[in-house]
Amino acid sequence: MSFPRPYEVVAPLTVFEVLRSMRRPDRRRVEDFIQRLVRQPSLSGDFEAPAEDGSVHQVKMVGDWLVSYWADHAVREIRLSAIERIE
């Protein structure tokens, strides 16, 4: 019996730089949310935002941070487009 391969997380380097710069509790909260996305790739955000290419990204508030993402189900990837601090 074979299981479908899990979703992978794909993001630009800037997203990983933001993660690395976060305080540990914030980073842990955001990483926990990303792991949840891997398990539930169809998870909706708190709201949607249009991207420059015309697509629509989900945006989730995680503590003081906004995580923008979309699921590419065809290739089983969670695409993180941005992580931004709420001002």
Secondary structure by P-SEA (a helix, b strand, c coil): ccccccbbbbbcaaaaaaaaaccaaaaaaaaaaaaaaaacccccccccccccccbbbbbbbcccbbbbbbbcccccccccccccccc
